[in-house]
């Protein structure tokens, strides 16, 4: 929600907290979703290198677990590369 309102610092804080929680709980599916959201956010705020790092983590998890986020993450990567 904060991201849609362009309140990126608040979004970043909440997403980082969510990522920590997902990792602590061992919830890999939601960890991947959170990493994807972080990748999108970093892309929006002009930090493509950080966005790419998050995408790489998403791809590793989605490949391992067979999650359907691969295509979405690859789309983010294409945006970054162009």
C-alpha positions as CSV (number, residue, x, y, z in Angstrom):
1,X,0.0,0.0,0.0
2,X,2.7,2.5,0.9
3,X,4.5,1.8,-2.3
4,X,1.4,2.7,-4.3
5,X,1.3,6.0,-2.4
6,X,4.9,6.6,-3.3
7,X,5.9,6.4,0.4
8,X,9.0,4.3,-0.5
9,X,11.0,4.7,2.8
10,X,8.0,3.4,4.8
11,X,7.5,0.6,2.2
12,X,11.1,-0.4,2.4
13,X,11.0,-0.5,6.2
14,X,7.9,-2.7,6.3
15,X,9.2,-5.0,3.6
16,X,12.5,-5.5,5.3
17,X,10.7,-6.3,8.5
18,X,8.5,-8.8,6.7
19,X,11.5,-10.4,5.1
20,X,13.1,-10.9,8.5
21,X,9.9,-12.4,9.9
22,X,9.4,-14.8,6.9
23,X,13.0,-16.0,7.2
24,X,12.6,-16.5,11.0
25,X,9.4,-18.5,10.4
26,X,10.9,-20.5,7.6
27,X,8.1,-19.4,5.2
28,X,9.9,-19.6,1.9
29,X,6.9,-18.9,-0.3
30,X,6.2,-15.6,1.5
31,X,9.9,-14.9,1.6
32,X,10.0,-15.1,-2.2
33,X,7.0,-12.8,-2.5
34,X,8.6,-10.3,-0.1
35,X,11.9,-10.4,-2.0
36,X,10.0,-9.8,-5.3
37,X,8.3,-6.8,-3.7
38,X,11.7,-5.5,-2.6
39,X,13.1,-5.9,-6.1
40,X,10.2,-3.9,-7.5
41,X,10.6,-1.2,-4.9
42,X,14.3,-0.9,-5.5
43,X,13.7,-0.7,-9.2
44,X,11.2,2.1,-8.7
45,X,13.5,4.1,-6.6
46,X,16.4,3.9,-9.1
47,X,18.5,1.2,-7.4
48,X,18.8,-1.4,-10.2
49,X,21.8,-3.3,-8.7
50,X,19.9,-3.9,-5.4
51,X,16.8,-4.9,-7.4
52,X,18.8,-7.4,-9.4
53,X,20.2,-8.9,-6.2
54,X,16.7,-9.4,-4.8
55,X,15.5,-10.9,-8.1
56,X,18.4,-13.4,-8.0
57,X,17.3,-14.5,-4.5
58,X,13.7,-14.8,-5.7
59,X,14.8,-17.0,-8.7
60,X,16.8,-19.2,-6.4
61,X,13.8,-19.8,-4.1
62,X,11.3,-20.2,-6.8
63,X,13.4,-22.6,-8.7
64,X,14.0,-24.7,-5.6
65,X,10.3,-24.7,-4.6
66,X,8.7,-24.6,-8.0
67,X,6.9,-21.4,-7.3
68,X,5.2,-19.4,-10.1
69,X,7.1,-16.2,-9.4
70,X,9.8,-16.9,-12.0
71,X,8.1,-15.1,-14.8
72,X,7.3,-12.0,-12.7
73,X,10.9,-11.8,-11.5
74,X,12.3,-12.2,-15.0
75,X,10.1,-9.3,-16.1
76,X,11.6,-7.1,-13.4
77,X,15.1,-8.2,-14.6
78,X,14.2,-7.3,-18.2
79,X,13.1,-3.8,-17.1
80,X,16.4,-3.4,-15.2
81,X,18.5,-4.5,-18.2
82,X,16.7,-2.1,-20.7
